[in-house]
Structures are given as C-alpha cells and as structure tokens.
Amino acid sequence: MRERAPCVYILANKMRGTLYVGVTSDLAKRVWEHKHNIVPGFTRKYCVHDLVWFEQHEAMASAITREKAIKEWRRAWKLELIETSNPDWQDLYQHLLVQP
C-alpha cells in the first residue's frame, strides 16, 4: 500500500509549457486522475498531465500554504523551481509507483 502524505505538485503539458499547481494528500492517485482526465477543468482542457515537481509536507496546512504561495509566484520563479531539481522536465509519475 502506498504511503499517503500531503504534497504540493506542479504538472506541465511540455517543457516550459502550461503549468498547473495543486495540493493533495495522495499524489500518485491525484496524478493518475489528471493523466486519465478524471478531473474536469484546467488540466483536462489544456492536456496538462506530466508531473514535473513535487514537495512533501508533514501537514496539509503547510502544503496548502505553500501551494497558495507558489500560485502567486512569477512564472520565471516556477520554471526555476522545476529546473533546479528536474532540468530535463521528465515526468516523475513513474517514480511514485516504484516501491523501495
């Protein structure tokens, strides 16, 4: 069984493309929902399905605070955040499914 933890995440439709910032308590499930267009709205409309960055938190309150802050950031700051840890903009979803 996957461990659930509050996470802030960023999805993209391509390298340096359209971005979506979200928060969830079950990252693997939520990204799967985005990838399979279960979630109506922005990510379905613009095909924003690649997990390019995420950050785990101890509590949902801190994850929500971080999500709101990142949503207010300039686009360049979001790109820098992604490229610092994922310079090739790889889809990190498969890494979530690997059990240690």
C-alpha positions in Angstrom: 0.0 0.0 0.0 1.3 3.5 -0.9 2.0 5.9 1.9 -0.2 9.0 1.8 1.3 12.4 2.6 0.4 16.0 1.9 2.1 17.2 -1.3 2.3 20.3 -3.4 2.9 19.4 -7.1 3.3 21.0 -10.5 2.1 19.5 -13.7 3.1 20.6 -17.2 2.0 19.8 -20.7 5.5 20.1 -22.2 8.9 21.5 -21.3 8.4 25.2 -20.3 4.8 24.8 -21.3 1.5 25.3 -19.5 1.8 24.8 -15.7 -0.7 23.7 -13.0 0.0 23.9 -9.3 -2.0 21.7 -6.9 -2.1 20.1 -3.5 -3.2 16.6 -2.4 -2.9 14.0 0.3 -2.4 11.2 -2.2 -0.1 12.3 -5.0 0.0 9.1 -7.0 -3.8 8.8 -7.1 -4.2 12.5 -7.9 -1.7 12.5 -10.8 -3.4 9.3 -12.2 -6.7 11.2 -12.1 -5.2 14.1 -14.1 -3.5 11.7 -16.6 -6.8 9.9 -17.2 -8.8 13.1 -17.5 -10.9 12.1 -14.5 -10.6 15.7 -13.1 -12.7 18.2 -15.1 -11.3 21.6 -15.6 -7.9 23.2 -16.5 -5.7 20.1 -16.7 -8.1 18.3 -18.9 -8.8 21.3 -21.1 -5.1 22.0 -21.7 -3.7 18.4 -21.5 -1.5 19.2 -18.5 -0.6 15.7 -17.3 3.2 15.5 -16.6 4.3 15.6 -13.0 7.5 17.8 -13.2 7.9 18.8 -9.5 6.5 17.9 -6.1 7.3 18.6 -2.4 6.0 16.5 0.5 4.9 18.2 3.8 4.3 17.0 7.3 0.8 18.5 7.5 -1.9 19.5 5.0 -2.0 23.1 6.4 1.7 23.7 5.4 1.1 22.1 2.0 -1.9 24.4 1.3 0.1 27.5 2.5 3.0 26.5 0.1 0.6 25.9 -2.8 -1.0 29.3 -2.4 2.4 30.9 -2.3 3.7 29.2 -5.4 0.5 30.1 -7.3 1.3 33.8 -6.6 4.9 33.4 -7.9 6.0 34.8 -11.2 6.3 32.2 -14.0 10.1 32.5 -14.1 10.3 31.5 -10.4 8.2 28.4 -11.0 10.4 27.4 -14.0 13.5 27.8 -11.9 11.9 25.7 -9.1 11.2 22.9 -11.6 14.6 23.1 -13.4 16.6 23.1 -10.2 15.5 19.5 -9.4 14.3 18.3 -12.9 16.3 20.1 -15.6 15.0 17.7 -18.3 11.4 18.1 -17.3 10.9 14.4 -17.0 7.5 13.0 -16.0 8.1 12.0 -12.3 4.9 9.9 -12.1 6.6 6.6 -12.7 9.0 7.3 -9.8 6.0 7.4 -7.4 4.9 3.9 -8.4 8.3 2.3 -7.6 8.3 0.7 -4.2 11.6 0.8 -2.2 
